[in-house]
């Protein structure tokens, strides 16, 4: 051993190792077995010890684990010309399940009823090693762990494509966790149930079913009480679950991030890509949507703007409302669901259209004083969590402005698509009277200057939030679809003017993050120190890859998308040595007050590193834009299974949180992967995998509303094996093989296209479908 001449004394943490003193004879072996688990008592552990000491037990459990993992990952089984890529697909699917969970379904009482959906395996960040996260994994059957709303929302985005039987479950669940103020609780704790009172069960079971329960709690109760059943526990569950009522379990957690609402549209678009014929039913017909009722509220400006050492800061923006908390606690059932009669009436239900409109109005009223970004008004930042100081600096994010544009465009397109059926009947939508007034107030402010709009729209938002603080009145007012279209059109114009200001003309890339300095203000309350800003000055932070991602997402011109991509590659975001994309440009000139990102070494963690999740988001947008040549040029450089193992320094099947970029001080670590937690990159890769294998919208409706399936794969010639084949699983269970003897790419001027589909039904002769399309039956 020699001490290295150059030692890196930064970003290193100590670790501990265990040791064992033993003697090995020639050809002998020594096997170490570690057990991690849970026992409820010392007595239970004592009973388990003989089993644990049996040498065959660990071997059997390892084999069982291998079978379980193979079964769990079968929906993404892939056979290409790159075996490492094939195994990476499975590992990524498994990692995604560790954060988002795996759905288990219980059939409804009638064939037409949607099944009950329960997620198992999920836990916060999916990684047991991260002890700084408070995660819970109940030691029960059907265990559901807690998770952050954003994480589990992203990780379940494509689940309907692998388990189509879950239908609209996730769309309803995550939209129902949105609040009337456009925010959401942070901690998602899974689903609980309440069974019907008239269910015929023993008194001992009725004790559990009378309260909210999980299937795991029910089965554990049966075991602990040694209850005798007239049927197996599995049969009991199959009888109870179809008629049990679902209750979403969540809690406030640590505050309101400003980006969480954006992922709901990803979920909705994924669902509609599989079920395009269900748009009207989900958007307009089903009054299944509710609002989460949270005792924590965002306070108005007068309570959070303070003068600190002659600088205006936004502090303590979210508080616990004791009156509201007491009202929620007084409810016996569905305590955290918003009511009418200002919190004392029945649960308020509405349509998905109204819920989406509520979010759009709230976010349109939350644009910063220059109309560029959505304000960080509630103590927390956006996706880039390391800017945790920016909310105090009156920060905003243009990423959410791009997403607001995307929501507006979706609603406009949806209304256009539904115009024919709407003309036969409804011409308006009922809104809560508070939301209708809020919409009208914001609408009337669109004609004002940016700073005047900010003041007027924020006043309207504060009035609205005060009115719905405890609940809706229950009164509704109609909003004509034409009025709604006009509002969306003017909101879009307002948003696009702000987005235009975000673009950096020199770099050709939009800026993401802004801080605001108040250069003039009025005193509102001398005793409390409350002030009202009257003049502003913005400060622009360095460029982030995140800006290009969100700009790509709403771009409709392929030429502009290609130009943006070229600008990114010319910018400091592109790491020429690694041929990868950095999360941001240098932050060295920024004050430490912006957040923890400033204290990390450049190239490490959230400071100029290759942050895998955002890099994969960028790749996904190249695919969305049809930049297939550019996508695959980066694909084989960026994707983890194609990393040089000696440089990556970990398994090429395993994602990481970040790779050390070439600006880092220690060149020996450039390109090495490090794990802070399981990465959300899994969700982006699975969506890439879907679009690569079948295309973005394989299911389409003709003019008669009939459904067809057109395969439109986007595959590089390198992904076909030596025989010209590429195989995968469609919809979780249907094996599909593409035959491409010439091994041509499926895109570009000289491409292979599906010419004939041969179906092999379980019964009967094969069926041939010409032109690569499975027509309506």
N, C-alpha and C positions, 0 to 999 in steps of 0.2 A: 504493500500500500504506500502511495505517495500523496502527500498533500498537494492539491492542485496549485499551480502558480497563481492562477486568478480565481479567487473565491467570491461567489455572489452572496453577499450578506443582507439580502433583501428578499421579501416575499417567500421566506422559508419558515416553515413551522415545524417544531419538534414532534416526534412520534415515539411510541413505545412499542417494544416487541416482547413477546413471551418467549420463554426458553424451557427446554426439557433436557435433563441429563439422562442418557440411556446408553446401552451398549448394543451394537449390532454385530451379530456373527456374520461370517461370509455368506452372501446370498440372502441374508435376512432382511426383513422389512419391519418398519415401524409406522403405524397408521395413527394419525391424530384426528379425532372427531370432535367438532365443536357443536353444541346444541344451543339454539336460541328459541325460546318459547315462553310459555306462561303457564303457571299453575296457580289455582285459586287458593291453595292451602299447602302447608307442609305435608299434611296427610296425603293429599293428591300426588304431590311430588314423590313421596315415598313409594306409593303404589306404582308410579311410572318407572322408577329406577331399574327394576329387573329388565323391563323392555328396552330401556335406553342402553343398558350394558350388554345386551345381546349383539354380538358383532354383525349379525345379519340384518339387524334393524336399520342401521344407517345405509347399508347397501340397498335394501328394499325401498327406503324413502328416497334415495337418490334416483333410483329407476322410476319410481312413481312420479317424482318431480319432472324427470325428462319427458315422460309420457304426457303429463299435464301441460307442460310448456308446448309440446308439439301440437296437442289438441287445441290449445288456446290460440296458437299462431297459424293454424291451418287456413283461416280466411284470407291470409295474405301470402299463401304459398306461391312461390315464384320459381320458374326454371328458365334461366336465360343463358347467355354465353359467358356470364361472369358469376361463377359460383360464390364468390365472396359477397357480391351484391345480393344474391338470393338469400344467403343467411342473414345479411344485414336487414333485409326486409322483415324477416321474422323477429329479429331482436328488437327492431324499432317498434314493431307492433306490440311486442311484449312490454317494452318500456312505456309506451303510450297507455297501455292498460294499467300499468302500475300507478299512473297518475290519474287517469280518467276512469278506470274501472272497466269491467266486462258486464254487459247486460244479461240478466237472467229474467226470463218472462214467465208469467203465469196467465194462462188463457182466461179470457173473460167468460161470464156466465152464458153469453150467447155468441154464436160464431161471428156476428157483426160487431161485437163489442171490442174495443181496443184492449190489448193485454195489459196486465200490471207489469211494470218494468222495475227491476231492482238491480242496482249496480254493486258488484263485489270486487274485492282486491284493491280498490283505490285507496290512496292515502296521500297526505299533503306532500307535494313535490315528489312522491313516489319513492323516496330514498330514506331508508331507515338510518343511514349514517349521519344524516344532517341533524344533529341534536339541538341546533339553535332554533329549529322549528318545533312548535308544539303540535304534534300530530297524535291522533287517537286511532288505534286499531282494536276495536272491541274483540275480546276473546270469545267469539260466538260463531255459530254457523251463519252463513250469508253475511259475513262481516262487512260493514261499510265504514271506511275511514273518512275523516274530515278532509277538506281541501279548500283552497282559495277559489273563489268564484271564477276568476279569469282563467286559472289553470285548467280546472275541470271542464269549463265551457269550451276552451280550445281543444282539449284532448278528446272531447266527444263529438267534435265537429263532423267527422266522417263516419261515425258509428252506424248511421242508418244504412250506409252502403255495405257494411259488413254484417249487419243484423237487421235486415229490412223489416222484420216483424215488430221492431220497437216503434215504427211509425213516427208520429209527431211528438212523442213523449218528451224529448229533450227541448224541442222548440217551446212547448208549453211551460216546462219546468223553469227554464232560464228566463223567459220573458216574464213569468209570474213573480220572479224574484226582483224585478225592477220596481222601483218605488215611484210614487207620484212626482217626486222631484228629479227623476231621471237617474238617480244613483241606485245602489244595491248593497245588501249586506256582503261583507267580505268572506265570511266563513260558511261554506256549504257543507252541511253535515249529512246529506243523503235524504232518504225518504222514510217516513214513518207511516203507520197505518192505524186506522180505527175501524173495527168491525161492527157490523149491524147488531143492534140490541137484541133482535129476535133470533139470532143464530143459536141453534140448539147445541150447547156444549155443557160440560160439567161446571159446577159453581167455581171450582178451582181455576179453570181456564177462563171463565168469564171475568175473573178478577184482573187478568192481564188484558183481555180484549176490550174491557170497558175503558181503558186508557189508551193513549197512543202507544204503539209497539212496533218493533221490527221483527221480521221472521226469526232472526237469531235470538232475540230476547224471548220469544215465545217458546222455541225449542229448548233453550237453556232452562227456562222455568219448568218445563215438563221434566227434564232430566233431574234437576235439583230436588223437585218435589216427589220424584219417583211416581209420577201420575200414570195410572193405567188408562190406555186409550183403546177404543173399540176399533181403531184403524191405525195404520202406520203413521209416524210423524209426517212423512212425505205426503200421504193421502190427505191428512188433516190440512196441511198447507194448501194443497190443490183445491180444497173445499173452501177455505177461508179467504185466500188471497183474491179470487175473482170478485168477491162482493165487498172487500174491504175498501175503505176510502183512503186515498193517498193524501199525505200531509208533508209538504216540503219542510225540512228542518234546516234552519240557518240562524246565524247570529251576526251581530254588527261587526265584531272583530276590531280591527285597528284603523278604520276610517274609510273614506270614499276616494278611490282612484278615478281619474277622469276618463279612462279608456274602456272600462269594463263593458259598457253598453254596446260597444262596436262589434264585439264577437258574436252577438246574437244574430246579426245579419248573415255572418258566415254560416252559422248553424241553419238558418232559414233557407239560404240559397242552396246549401248542400241537400237539404230535404226536398226542395222543389226541383232540383236537378234530377232526382229519382222519381218524384211524384209530381210532374208538371200539371197534371189534371186536377190537383187538389188546391190550387191557389185560392180560388173564390171561397171554397169551404173553410179554409183555414183563416183567411184574412177577414171575411165578412160574416160568415154564417154561424160560427161557433162562439157563443158567449161563455167561454171557459176561462177567460183571462182575468186575473185579479192583480192587485197591487200589494207588494210587501209593505207591512207597517212596522216601522223602525222607531224605537224611542230616541234615537240620536238624530239630530237635525242640523242643517247648515244655517248658521245665524246670518242676519242681514249685515250689510257693510258697516253700519254704525257700531256694531258690536265686535267687529274683527279687524278693522283698520285702526292702527295705532301709530303714534309718532314715537319712535325709539331713536334716541340720539340724533334728532333732526332728520330722520329718514322714516318714511311711511312703510310699515310692515303689516302683513296680514297674519294674524296669530289667533289660535284657539277658535278656528272657524266652525268646528263641529262640537256640539255639546249634547249632553243627555237631558232631554226634556222630562222633568220629573212628573208633570201632570200627564203627559202622554204615556210615560212608563207605567204609571199607576192604572191608567185606563186599559192598557194592553194586558197588564197582569191580572186584571179583574175578569178577563174573558175565560170561559171554561173550555172553549173549543176554537181551534184555528186562531189563536191569539194574535199572531203576526200577519193577519190578512186585513186589509183596509175595509172599513165599514161605511155605511151611509149614516145619516143623522149625526154627522160630525163625530163618528166613532162609536155611537151607541146603537146603531141600527143593524141591518143585515149586511152580509158580505156584498161588496159592490163587484159585479161582474160586467165585463165588456168584451169587445172583439179585439183581435190582434191589430187591426187597422188603428183603433183608438189608442192602444198601448204604444204603437210605433209613433203615432202623431204626437203623443204626450212627450216622448223622448225628443223628437225633432224640435218641438216648441221650446222645451227646456234648454236644449243645447244652442238653438239659435239665439236665445236670450242670454247666453253665457259667453258670447264672443268678447274678446278683449277690447280695450278702448280704441284700438286702431282697426278692429274688425278682422284680424289675421288669425289668431289662435283661439281655442276654447280655454277659458280661464281655469286655472288650478285653484278653484274657489273653496275647496273643502279639505285643506291641509295635506293632501297627497298628490303626487305627480301623475304622470302617464305611464305607459309601458316601461319606459326607461326609468326604473325605480331609483337608480343611483342619483338622480336629480332631486333628492328628497329635501333639499333646501329651497328649491325654486318656488314652491307655493308661498313661502313667507316673503319672497321677493316679488309678489304679485305676478307670478309667471303664467305663461300660457303655452299651448301646444297647437301647432298647425296640423299635426297628424290627425287630431280629432276633427278639425275643420274639413279635411279631405273626407273623413268618414261621414261627417254630417252631409256633405254633398252626395256621398254614395247612398245614404238612407233616403235623401230627397229624391234622387233619381230612381231608386227602387220603387218608392211609393207612386211616383208619376207614371212609371211604366206599368205598374200593377193596375192603376186606375184606368189607363188606356186599354190594357188587355181586357179589363172587366167592363168596359163601356157598353158593349153590346148587351150582355145579360142585365146590366144595371138599368138600361133604357126600358126594359120590360117591367120594371117595378120600382125599386127604391131609387131615389135621386138625392138622398142625403144620409148622413150618419149621425146618430145621437151621441153627443159629447156631454160629460159632466159640465154643469154650468160654469164651474170655476175654470175648467180648461178652455171652454168656449170663449170666455172673457179674456183669458190669458192670450189665446191665439189672436184675438182681435186687437189687443193692445200691442203685441209684437208686430202684427201686420201693419198697423198704422205708423209704426216707427221706422219702417224700412226706407222711407223717403228722407230721413234725417242724415246729417253728417255722422261719421263714425263715432266721434266722442259723444255727440248728442244721443245717438242711437244707444250707445252703451248705457248711458244714464237712464234713458226712458225704458229700455228693455229690462234692465236690472231692477228698476222700480216695479215694473209689472211682474217680474219673477218673484220678488219679495212679497208683493201683495198676494199673489197666487199661493205661495208656500204658506203664508200666514192663514189663508182661508182653508187650506186642506191639511193643516198641521195635525188635527185630530181625526180627520176623515172628510169624505165628501158630504155635501148636504143630501145628495140623492136626487136632486132635481137635474133634469137633462134638457139640453137645447139642441135642436137640429143644426147641422152644418151642411149646407148644400155641397154636392161634389164639385160644382163649378167654383164655389168659393174656396174649397180646399185646393183645387188645382191652381187657382190664382195665388193663394198663399204660398204653395210650394214653388211656383214659378218665381215669385219675388224673393223668397228665401234663397233660392238657388242663385239668383243674380247677386244678392248680398254676399253669399259665401264665395262666389267666384271672384268678386272684387277683392275680397280679403286674401284669397289664395294667390292672386296675381302679385300681391305685395310680398308674399313669402318667397318668391323665386329670387335666387341670387343670379343676377344677370351675368356676372363674370364666370361663375362656375357652371351655370346652366342647371342647377340643382336647387330644389326648394329648401329653405331653412325650416327647421322644426320648432325650435324652442326660443322663447322670448321672455325677458324680464322687463318690468316696467318701473320707472322711477317717477314719483309724483313731484312735479316741479312747482306746483301751486295747489293750495288747498284752503278750505275753510274749516274753522272749528265748529263742531256740532254740539259738543257737550264738554265744557271745560273741566268738569269734575272727573269724568271718566277718561278724558283724553281722546274721545272719538273725533274723527275728522272726515271731511268729504273732499276727495280729490277734484280739482277743477282743470288741471292741465297735466299732461303726461309726456314722458319721453321713453322710447323703447330702447332696449339693449338686446342685440341679436347674438345668440350663442353660436359656436362653430357648427359646421355642417355635420349632419348625422345621416347614416344610411337609411334610417327609419323614414326620413322625408321622401326619399326616392321611392321607397316601398309603397307608401300611401298615395303618392302622385301617380305611380304606375297603375294602381288599383282602379282609379277612376278615369284613366286616359282612354279615349276612344279612337285616336288617330295613331295607327301603327308607326307612321313616320316620326311622330313626336315621341313615341315610346322608345324607338330605336335611338333617337337623338339623346334622350335622357340617359339611356344605358351607356352610350358612348361618353357622355359627360361624366358619369360616375367612374368609368374606367380611367378617365384623364385626371380625376380629382385625387386628393389625399386619402379618399376612402378606399382606393384600390391599393392593395399590397402587391407590388410587382414581383417581389421575391417569392412570395407564397402563392401568387395568382389567386388571391382570396380578397374578401371585402371586410374592411374594418368597421367597427360599430360607429366610430366618430373620428373627426379630425382632432388635432391636438387641443387639449383643454388647459394648457399651461398658463395662458394669459387670463384665465377666468378666476374669480375669487373663490376661496374655499366655501363661501356661503352658499354656492349653488348646490352642494351636496357631496356625498361620500365619494363620488367618482373622481373628485379632485385629489384625493389622498392616495389613490392607487398609482403604482408606477405605470408610465405609458407602455401600452402593449399588454397590460395585465388586468384581469377582471374587466370592469365596465369602462376602462379608459384605453381606447384605441386598440383593443384586442379584436380578434376574430370571434365575435359573439355568434355562436352557431345558430341560435334560433332566428336572429334577425337576418343572417346571411341566407338561411333557408327560405325565409319569407321573401327575400329578394329574388331568389331563384324561382319561387312559385309565381311571382309576378311576371318574370320573363316568359314563363310558360303560358300564363293567362293572356299575355299580349301577342302570342303567336310568334315570338322571337325564338324560333326553335333552333336555328343554327347557333345563336348566341347562348341559348340555354344549355345546349350540349357541350359547347366549348368550355363553359364554366362547370358543368355537371361533373365531368371527369377530373377536374382539378379540385373542386370544392367538396364533393360528397365524401363522407367519412370512409366508406369501404375502399376508396381509391387513394387514400392517403398512404404515403410510405410508412410502414410500421415502425421503422427505426426512428423516423422523425416524429411521428405522432405519439410514440412511446406508450401506447396502450392498444388494446384489441381494435382492429379496424371494423369490427362488428358493433362497437359500442360508441354511442354518441358522448359528447362532452358538453360542458357549459360554454367553454371558450378555448380557443387555440391562441397561444402566445404569438403576437404579430412581430414583424421584423423591426419595429421601433423599440422593442424591449432591449434593455441594456445587456442582457446575457444571450449572446448569439446561439449558444448551445441549446437553448430552449425554444428557438423560433420554430413554430409549427407544431409544438407539443400540445397535447390536449389536457385540460384540467377540468375536474368536476366540482362545481359548487352545489349542484342539485341535478336531478334528471331534467333534461332540457325539453322545452316546448317545441323544439325542432321536430319532434316525432309527429306532431299534428300536421306540420307543413309538409313533411316528407310523405305521409300517407295520402295527403291530397295530391301531391305531385304524382305519386304512384297511380292513383285513380285516373288522373288526366292522361298520364302516359299510356296506360293500358287500354282505356276505352274512350277517352276524349272528355271534354268538359261537360257536354250536354248530350249524352248518347240517347236519352229518351226524349222524344219530341211528339208534339200533337199536330195532326193535319187539320185542314179547315173544318172537318167534321168532328173534331175533338177526339179522334182515335189515336191510340198510342202506338208508336213504332220504336224500334231499337236499332240504331245505326252505330256500328263500331268505327271509331275514328282514332286509332292509336297514334301516339307520337313517340316513336321508338327509333333510336339510333341503330345503325347497322351493327355496332359493337355489342348490342344487347341480344342479338340473335345468336344461337349456338352454331356449331359447325354445320349442322344439317339445315340451318335456316329456320329454326323454331324458337318461339317464345311462348311460354305457358304461364298461366296465372289462374286465380280463382275469382269468379264474378259473383257479387252479392253474397259472399261468405260461403258458398257451397257449390257453385257451378264451375267445373273445370273448363277452361278455354285454352285452345292452342292455336297460335298463328303460324301458318306455314309460309315461309318466304325464302324459297330455294336460292334466289340470287342474293340474299342478304342485303337488300336495298333498305335505306332508311324509309320511314313512312311519312316523311315530310320533304319539302323542297321540290325543285323542278323535276328531278328524276327520282320518283318515289314509288314505293309499292303501296297499293290500296287494296282493301278487302274486295275480292271479286265474287266470292261464293262462300256462303255459310252453310255448313253441314251440321244439323242438329241430331243428337242421338237421344231420343226420349227413353224413359225407363221401360216403356212398353211400345211396341210397334216398330216400324221401319224408320231408317234415317230420313230426315226432311231436308231438302236443299232450298236455300233462299238466295236468289241472285242479287248481285250488286251490293253485297255486304249489309243488307238491311233485313231485319226480321219484321215483317209487316204486321198490322193489326190482325187478330185472329178472325 
